[in-house]
Amino acid sequence: MPATAIALADFDRVIDSCSRLVEGVRPDQWGLPTPCAEWDVRRLVDHLTAGNRMFALIAGGERPEGGEGFQRLRARVAPAAEDDPVAVFLSSTLELRDAFSDPDFPEGTYPTHAGEQAGEFLIHMRTTEGLIHGWDLAHATSQTAAFPEAVAEQTLATVRVTLAGRPRDSRGFGPEQPVAEDAPAIDRLAAFLGRSL
């Protein structure tokens, strides 16, 4: 199976788990705090929705230029306050899956904050985002973060390499936190990215 197809299968499993978590949020939980200090549950889910929409547009050929270009694009696709957060999240996952499934997608290169990257890189970015923010959502709403162990393990191995030697900041990747060596891979990933267990 081609590498992009494997990455897409992993993405599908992660986004399905995220969707179940979003659907599991109770009406009284949208204002709860999350491990991302600046976001409550609603803002966390809206962040995931906007990211899905933004990557779908980029995969479809939109080319934001520089940091300001990405900021404008994210603002353009951000959910409105009156939107149903569950419905727009689920819709955004379908948009992104359709974009990633385009036959021409694997052959292209696409703008990211890390420069021009292949389609497979974009899939891995959304998979990582789904894993870590899915964990955030699960912990904020007292749900179980039931993500595929092998996918979380592989993602942890990848981010250990990509973040090696890079400074951590408050935008999603804080200092590594202690965690048991035999903890589930999703918890070890969360701890590596600065979440306290």
Backbone as CSV, one residue per row, in Angstrom:
resi,resn,N_x,N_y,N_z,CA_x,CA_y,CA_z,C_x,C_y,C_z
1,MET,0.846,-1.189,0.000,0.000,0.000,0.000,0.888,1.248,0.000
2,PRO,0.614,2.229,-0.865,1.424,3.452,-0.899,1.415,4.171,0.447
3,ALA,2.498,4.900,0.719,2.628,5.581,2.009,1.485,6.559,2.252
4,THR,1.059,7.262,1.208,-0.033,8.222,1.382,-1.324,7.514,1.750
5,ALA,-1.566,6.344,1.170,-2.775,5.583,1.489,-2.745,5.106,2.937
6,ILE,-1.571,4.688,3.412,-1.431,4.272,4.810,-1.691,5.456,5.732
7,ALA,-1.095,6.605,5.395,-1.298,7.806,6.211,-2.767,8.199,6.251
8,LEU,-3.460,8.065,5.117,-4.871,8.433,5.061,-5.721,7.470,5.886
9,ALA,-5.371,6.185,5.869,-6.099,5.217,6.689,-5.927,5.536,8.174
10,ASP,-4.714,5.908,8.571,-4.472,6.298,9.966,-5.263,7.559,10.317
11,PHE,-5.261,8.522,9.413,-6.027,9.751,9.627,-7.506,9.435,9.825
12,ASP,-8.048,8.552,8.995,-9.461,8.189,9.102,-9.786,7.639,10.486
13,ARG,-8.917,6.782,11.001,-9.166,6.173,12.313,-9.118,7.227,13.412
14,VAL,-8.170,8.131,13.311,-8.050,9.182,14.327,-9.229,10.145,14.257
15,ILE,-9.600,10.559,13.059,-10.686,11.534,12.936,-12.017,10.906,13.335
16,ASP,-12.177,9.596,13.135,-13.384,8.916,13.614,-13.447,8.964,15.137
17,SER,-12.303,8.736,15.792,-12.262,8.810,17.255,-12.566,10.225,17.729
18,CYS,-12.002,11.218,17.050,-12.287,12.618,17.391,-13.769,12.935,17.237
19,SER,-14.357,12.428,16.176,-15.774,12.703,15.930,-16.636,12.152,17.056
20,ARG,-16.315,10.961,17.532,-17.076,10.386,18.644,-16.927,11.245,19.901
21,LEU,-15.730,11.767,20.129,-15.516,12.631,21.294,-16.323,13.921,21.177
22,VAL,-16.310,14.533,19.998,-17.071,15.773,19.798,-18.563,15.507,19.983
23,GLU,-19.036,14.401,19.434,-20.452,14.053,19.584,-20.803,13.743,21.032
24,GLY,-19.805,13.381,21.834,-20.037,13.033,23.233,-20.033,14.208,24.192
25,VAL,-19.760,15.408,23.692,-19.762,16.584,24.564,-21.200,16.912,24.975
26,ARG,-21.426,17.012,26.281,-22.758,17.359,26.771,-22.995,18.869,26.648
27,PRO,-24.255,19.286,26.582,-24.543,20.722,26.449,-23.912,21.583,27.535
28,ASP,-23.780,21.030,28.750,-23.224,21.824,29.850,-21.696,21.805,29.894
29,GLN,-21.058,21.168,28.903,-19.604,21.048,28.932,-18.878,22.002,27.985
30,TRP,-19.602,22.727,27.145,-18.930,23.540,26.131,-18.085,24.661,26.724
31,GLY,-18.407,25.101,27.917,-17.639,26.174,28.541,-16.554,25.699,29.485
32,LEU,-16.353,24.386,29.588,-15.336,23.861,30.503,-13.931,24.189,30.007
33,PRO,-12.980,24.349,30.941,-11.587,24.566,30.532,-10.994,23.296,29.938
34,THR,-9.937,23.462,29.166,-9.226,22.328,28.565,-7.747,22.422,28.933
35,PRO,-6.964,21.388,28.637,-5.517,21.483,28.862,-4.841,22.594,28.062
36,CYS,-5.500,23.107,27.031,-5.011,24.288,26.308,-5.579,25.507,27.030
37,ALA,-4.750,26.167,27.828,-5.229,27.160,28.789,-6.076,28.258,28.162
38,GLU,-5.791,28.604,26.908,-6.504,29.724,26.294,-7.846,29.319,25.690
39,TRP,-8.168,28.034,25.691,-9.391,27.568,25.040,-10.294,26.823,26.007
40,ASP,-11.590,27.109,25.932,-12.559,26.216,26.551,-12.915,25.132,25.531
41,VAL,-13.843,24.248,25.890,-14.167,23.120,25.011,-14.671,23.607,23.656
42,ARG,-15.542,24.611,23.654,-16.079,25.116,22.381,-14.959,25.662,21.499
43,ARG,-14.047,26.427,22.065,-12.974,27.011,21.256,-12.007,25.933,20.767
44,LEU,-11.815,24.896,21.562,-10.954,23.797,21.125,-11.554,23.099,19.909
45,VAL,-12.843,22.794,19.975,-13.505,22.127,18.851,-13.541,23.055,17.636
46,ASP,-13.790,24.339,17.859,-13.773,25.290,16.745,-12.386,25.356,16.101
47,HIS,-11.340,25.249,16.917,-9.969,25.240,16.386,-9.761,24.040,15.464
48,LEU,-10.240,22.878,15.880,-10.128,21.690,15.037,-10.925,21.856,13.746
49,THR,-12.121,22.411,13.861,-12.957,22.627,12.677,-12.275,23.564,11.689
50,ALA,-11.765,24.682,12.190,-11.093,25.645,11.315,-9.866,25.025,10.665
51,GLY,-9.117,24.224,11.426,-7.948,23.564,10.858,-8.322,22.604,9.745
52,ASN,-9.392,21.840,9.955,-9.846,20.929,8.903,-10.226,21.690,7.636
53,ARG,-10.982,22.763,7.813,-11.410,23.555,6.653,-10.210,24.177,5.936
54,MET,-9.271,24.691,6.717,-8.111,25.349,6.129,-7.272,24.361,5.328
55,PHE,-7.031,23.182,5.891,-6.234,22.188,5.182,-6.970,21.666,3.957
56,ALA,-8.297,21.595,4.021,-9.060,21.170,2.843,-8.870,22.164,1.703
57,LEU,-8.877,23.448,2.027,-8.676,24.466,0.994,-7.257,24.420,0.440
58,ILE,-6.282,24.249,1.322,-4.892,24.168,0.864,-4.692,22.932,-0.008
59,ALA,-5.255,21.804,0.425,-5.151,20.585,-0.381,-5.825,20.763,-1.733
60,GLY,-6.830,21.637,-1.777,-7.541,21.901,-3.026,-6.898,22.954,-3.902
61,GLY,-5.778,23.513,-3.445,-5.044,24.443,-4.295,-4.883,25.853,-3.772
62,GLU,-5.523,26.184,-2.655,-5.341,27.533,-2.099,-3.917,27.670,-1.550
63,ARG,-3.303,28.824,-1.752,-1.899,28.994,-1.377,-1.705,30.277,-0.558
64,PRO,-1.966,30.207,0.758,-1.700,31.373,1.602,-0.204,31.674,1.639
65,GLU,0.127,32.950,1.692,1.532,33.357,1.679,1.930,33.938,3.028
66,GLY,2.923,33.315,3.658,3.453,33.822,4.912,2.495,33.659,6.071
67,GLY,2.966,34.045,7.254,2.153,33.907,8.449,0.845,34.660,8.376
68,GLU,0.872,35.862,7.807,-0.358,36.647,7.702,-1.363,35.983,6.772
69,GLY,-0.869,35.353,5.724,-1.764,34.653,4.816,-2.476,33.503,5.499
70,PHE,-1.745,32.755,6.326,-2.364,31.658,7.066,-3.363,32.193,8.087
71,GLN,-3.030,33.305,8.743,-3.950,33.888,9.716,-5.243,34.340,9.054
72,ARG,-5.126,34.965,7.889,-6.333,35.406,7.178,-7.189,34.218,6.753
73,LEU,-6.531,33.165,6.287,-7.278,31.987,5.859,-7.983,31.340,7.041
74,ARG,-7.282,31.208,8.178,-7.906,30.606,9.355,-9.085,31.452,9.835
75,ALA,-8.937,32.773,9.806,-10.045,33.641,10.218,-11.244,33.472,9.288
76,ARG,-10.976,33.267,8.019,-12.042,33.120,7.032,-12.851,31.848,7.244
77,VAL,-12.199,30.802,7.720,-12.884,29.514,7.853,-13.327,29.230,9.285
78,ALA,-13.073,30.150,10.208,-13.448,29.925,11.608,-14.961,29.806,11.743
79,PRO,-15.441,28.855,12.545,-16.883,28.730,12.753,-17.462,29.994,13.389
80,ALA,-18.701,30.290,13.052,-19.399,31.425,13.651,-19.965,31.028,15.007
81,ALA,-20.175,32.022,15.862,-20.658,31.752,17.215,-22.002,31.032,17.204
82,GLU,-22.827,31.322,16.186,-24.162,30.716,16.138,-24.162,29.314,15.526
83,ASP,-23.028,28.857,15.014,-22.960,27.524,14.405,-23.117,26.428,15.454
84,ASP,-23.686,25.313,15.040,-23.714,24.115,15.877,-22.313,23.513,15.838
85,PRO,-21.574,23.504,16.956,-20.175,23.067,16.902,-19.994,21.621,16.476
86,VAL,-20.946,20.770,16.821,-20.838,19.363,16.420,-21.057,19.232,14.920
87,ALA,-22.099,19.850,14.419,-22.427,19.730,12.995,-21.313,20.275,12.115
88,VAL,-20.767,21.446,12.477,-19.735,22.023,11.607,-18.427,21.245,11.710
89,PHE,-18.144,20.667,12.885,-16.951,19.825,12.976,-17.093,18.608,12.073
90,LEU,-18.221,17.914,12.172,-18.417,16.715,11.356,-18.372,17.050,9.869
91,SER,-18.973,18.160,9.489,-18.930,18.583,8.090,-17.498,18.865,7.649
92,SER,-16.706,19.478,8.531,-15.319,19.799,8.169,-14.478,18.549,7.973
93,THR,-14.780,17.494,8.720,-14.015,16.252,8.534,-14.296,15.644,7.164
94,LEU,-15.541,15.757,6.704,-15.880,15.242,5.374,-15.196,16.062,4.284
95,GLU,-15.176,17.388,4.458,-14.497,18.254,3.486,-13.019,17.879,3.377
96,LEU,-12.391,17.674,4.531,-10.962,17.371,4.524,-10.703,15.988,3.946
97,ARG,-11.534,15.021,4.312,-11.356,13.664,3.777,-11.503,13.672,2.259
98,ASP,-12.466,14.416,1.749,-12.646,14.505,0.296,-11.418,15.123,-0.368
99,ALA,-10.873,16.172,0.248,-9.699,16.835,-0.334,-8.491,15.907,-0.337
100,PHE,-8.286,15.195,0.759,-7.154,14.271,0.844,-7.313,13.081,-0.101
101,SER,-8.557,12.761,-0.473,-8.820,11.598,-1.325,-8.748,11.910,-2.811
102,ASP,-8.561,13.170,-3.168,-8.447,13.526,-4.580,-7.270,12.776,-5.199
103,PRO,-7.454,12.152,-6.365,-6.365,11.369,-6.969,-5.086,12.167,-7.212
104,ASP,-5.214,13.467,-7.419,-4.035,14.295,-7.681,-3.342,14.776,-6.410
105,PHE,-3.997,14.612,-5.261,-3.446,15.169,-4.023,-2.055,14.630,-3.673
106,PRO,-1.807,13.318,-3.759,-0.486,12.820,-3.346,0.674,13.366,-4.169
107,GLU,0.398,13.807,-5.385,1.480,14.251,-6.268,1.861,15.715,-6.063
108,GLY,1.054,16.458,-5.334,1.292,17.889,-5.197,2.198,18.250,-4.040
109,THR,2.603,19.517,-4.000,3.259,20.089,-2.826,2.423,21.275,-2.377
110,TYR,2.461,21.537,-1.064,1.504,22.464,-0.481,2.184,23.367,0.543
111,PRO,1.716,24.619,0.652,2.319,25.539,1.617,1.927,25.182,3.051
112,THR,2.905,25.195,3.937,2.668,25.007,5.367,3.568,25.984,6.115
113,HIS,3.399,26.040,7.434,4.289,26.877,8.246,5.724,26.356,8.195
114,ALA,5.891,25.112,7.793,7.223,24.511,7.675,7.722,24.534,6.233
115,GLY,7.121,25.373,5.392,7.523,25.452,3.995,6.708,24.518,3.117
116,GLU,7.108,24.390,1.865,6.407,23.516,0.921,6.576,22.059,1.334
117,GLN,5.464,21.326,1.374,5.498,19.936,1.815,4.616,19.076,0.918
118,ALA,4.927,17.787,0.906,4.133,16.823,0.147,2.788,16.586,0.827
119,GLY,1.861,16.009,0.072,0.539,15.738,0.608,0.561,14.860,1.838
120,GLU,1.434,13.865,1.852,1.507,12.969,3.007,1.814,13.736,4.285
121,PHE,2.640,14.772,4.182,2.990,15.589,5.346,1.747,16.274,5.909
122,LEU,0.880,16.789,5.030,-0.350,17.426,5.491,-1.234,16.438,6.234
123,ILE,-1.322,15.220,5.719,-2.135,14.207,6.398,-1.583,13.938,7.791
124,HIS,-0.265,13.795,7.896,0.344,13.543,9.206,0.102,14.715,10.159
125,MET,0.135,15.934,9.640,-0.121,17.101,10.490,-1.522,17.045,11.090
126,ARG,-2.516,16.716,10.276,-3.886,16.661,10.787,-4.089,15.466,11.709
127,THR,-3.376,14.379,11.448,-3.463,13.225,12.342,-2.912,13.582,13.714
128,THR,-1.759,14.234,13.745,-1.164,14.649,15.017,-2.085,15.610,15.753
129,GLU,-2.639,16.564,15.032,-3.555,17.534,15.631,-4.779,16.830,16.210
130,GLY,-5.307,15.861,15.479,-6.460,15.126,15.973,-6.147,14.333,17.226
131,LEU,-4.973,13.726,17.263,-4.584,12.948,18.436,-4.442,13.832,19.668
132,ILE,-3.641,14.892,19.561,-3.354,15.675,20.766,-4.564,16.477,21.224
133,HIS,-5.294,17.071,20.293,-6.465,17.835,20.722,-7.644,16.919,21.040
134,GLY,-7.660,15.728,20.460,-8.639,14.745,20.895,-8.399,14.351,22.342
135,TRP,-7.123,14.172,22.692,-6.769,13.887,24.093,-7.214,15.044,24.977
136,ASP,-6.944,16.278,24.542,-7.367,17.455,25.311,-8.875,17.438,25.541
137,LEU,-9.619,17.148,24.482,-11.077,17.148,24.576,-11.565,16.040,25.497
138,ALA,-10.974,14.859,25.373,-11.371,13.742,26.226,-11.174,14.086,27.697
139,HIS,-10.034,14.666,28.025,-9.758,14.990,29.422,-10.634,16.123,29.926
140,ALA,-10.939,17.076,29.081,-11.784,18.192,29.505,-13.212,17.752,29.779
141,THR,-13.672,16.723,29.077,-15.078,16.310,29.161,-15.256,14.946,29.822
142,SER,-14.191,14.436,30.444,-14.243,13.150,31.166,-14.670,11.997,30.266
143,GLN,-14.165,12.007,29.031,-14.375,10.895,28.120,-13.076,10.096,27.993
144,THR,-13.166,8.950,27.368,-11.994,8.111,27.153,-11.350,8.454,25.821
145,ALA,-10.045,8.686,25.852,-9.301,8.990,24.620,-8.938,7.682,23.930
146,ALA,-9.901,7.118,23.194,-9.736,5.798,22.577,-9.171,5.930,21.174
147,PHE,-7.862,6.155,21.093,-7.202,6.291,19.799,-6.393,5.038,19.482
148,PRO,-6.201,4.736,18.194,-5.431,3.545,17.815,-4.018,3.608,18.396
149,GLU,-3.658,2.587,19.148,-2.359,2.573,19.830,-1.200,2.695,18.851
150,ALA,-1.262,1.954,17.757,-0.146,1.963,16.804,0.025,3.333,16.157
151,VAL,-1.081,4.010,15.869,-0.999,5.335,15.248,-0.420,6.342,16.233
152,ALA,-0.870,6.285,17.482,-0.334,7.195,18.494,1.148,6.927,18.733
153,GLU,1.541,5.660,18.731,2.950,5.298,18.938,3.817,5.834,17.801
154,GLN,3.361,5.660,16.576,4.120,6.147,15.428,4.196,7.672,15.428
155,THR,3.104,8.312,15.800,3.100,9.774,15.857,4.060,10.276,16.921
156,LEU,4.095,9.609,18.061,5.038,9.988,19.113,6.470,9.877,18.617
157,ALA,6.787,8.785,17.929,8.142,8.616,17.392,8.481,9.731,16.409
158,THR,7.504,10.119,15.608,7.740,11.170,14.612,7.969,12.525,15.265
159,VAL,7.120,12.890,16.232,7.270,14.219,16.837,8.517,14.295,17.713
160,ARG,8.963,13.167,18.243,10.230,13.184,18.989,11.370,13.632,18.081
161,VAL,11.302,13.238,16.828,12.338,13.631,15.868,12.127,15.073,15.410
162,THR,10.894,15.405,15.035,10.652,16.730,14.450,10.797,17.859,15.470
163,LEU,10.542,17.570,16.753,10.648,18.621,17.768,11.967,18.592,18.525
164,ALA,12.846,17.662,18.182,14.131,17.553,18.889,14.908,18.862,18.783
165,GLY,15.267,19.408,19.930,16.070,20.624,19.952,15.314,21.904,19.687
166,ARG,14.028,21.800,19.389,13.250,23.017,19.114,12.688,23.574,20.416
167,PRO,12.613,24.897,20.542,12.047,25.480,21.764,10.562,25.170,21.870
168,ARG,10.116,24.963,23.090,8.692,24.764,23.341,8.087,26.108,23.726
169,ASP,6.837,26.311,23.380,6.146,27.527,23.781,4.747,27.156,24.237
170,SER,3.935,28.148,24.458,2.595,27.904,24.999,1.570,27.562,23.933
171,ARG,1.968,27.551,22.661,0.994,27.341,21.584,0.864,25.858,21.244
172,GLY,0.477,25.072,22.238,0.204,23.667,21.985,1.303,22.713,22.386
173,PHE,2.554,23.162,22.445,3.657,22.260,22.740,4.468,22.804,23.903
174,GLY,4.081,22.449,25.127,4.815,22.885,26.303,5.949,21.932,26.623
175,PRO,6.670,22.183,27.717,7.762,21.288,28.116,7.246,19.875,28.383
176,GLU,8.054,18.887,28.064,7.671,17.490,28.282,7.364,17.246,29.754
177,GLN,6.314,16.468,30.012,5.869,16.169,31.370,6.127,14.699,31.706
178,PRO,6.246,14.378,33.005,6.487,12.981,33.389,5.288,12.094,33.082
179,VAL,5.581,10.854,32.713,4.533,9.873,32.417,5.130,8.485,32.564
180,ALA,4.326,7.523,32.967,4.805,6.149,33.122,5.233,5.576,31.777
181,GLU,6.310,4.814,31.780,6.815,4.232,30.534,5.819,3.281,29.900
182,ASP,4.971,2.654,30.731,4.005,1.693,30.197,2.621,2.313,29.993
183,ALA,2.540,3.635,30.032,1.259,4.306,29.780,0.867,4.128,28.316
184,PRO,-0.428,4.230,28.001,-0.841,4.163,26.597,-0.099,5.200,25.761
185,ALA,0.098,4.884,24.498,0.855,5.775,23.623,0.237,7.167,23.547
186,ILE,-1.097,7.263,23.572,-1.734,8.575,23.486,-1.387,9.423,24.702
187,ASP,-1.268,8.796,25.882,-0.883,9.545,27.081,0.589,9.950,27.023
188,ARG,1.430,9.074,26.498,2.853,9.428,26.367,3.051,10.539,25.339
189,LEU,2.239,10.521,24.271,2.281,11.614,23.297,1.854,12.922,23.953
190,ALA,0.772,12.873,24.716,0.283,14.076,25.388,1.334,14.628,26.348
191,ALA,1.968,13.747,27.110,2.997,14.191,28.053,4.189,14.786,27.319
192,PHE,4.578,14.176,26.207,5.706,14.704,25.440,5.402,16.105,24.924
193,LEU,4.150,16.359,24.606,3.754,17.663,24.077,3.307,18.630,25.171
194,GLY,3.623,18.296,26.432,3.450,19.259,27.513,2.202,19.128,28.345
195,ARG,1.424,18.060,28.138,0.210,17.893,28.929,0.532,17.173,30.234
196,SER,-0.059,17.643,31.329,0.104,16.998,32.632,-0.960,15.928,32.795
197,LEU,-0.523,14.735,33.160,-1.464,13.637,33.336,-1.906,13.542,34.792
